[in-house]
Amino acid sequence: MKRRTALEIKKKILELLKTGEKSMRYLETKINTNYQTIRTQVRELEFFGFVEIIEHKKHKINGKSYKTVKLKK
C-alpha cells in the first residue's frame, strides 16, 4: 500500500471543508489517518491562510474542549 503525500491529504481536507465547518476528529475519520497528521496539515493550511482553526471550550454532549476547522472566506 502506497503512502499518501502531504499534498494529497491537504487536498482531501480542503475538499471536505467545502461543505462546511468540520471537527478534527471528523477529518481524521474521513481521511483515514491519525490525529497528528491531520493537525500538522491543518496548521500548515492555516499558516498559508486557507483555513481557520476554531477552539471550542466545551462540547455540548461530553463537556470536553475540541477544535473545528473551516475554510477562510
Helices and strands as residue ranges (DSSP letters): H 6-17, E 22-23, H 24-31, H 35-47, E 51-56, E 66-71
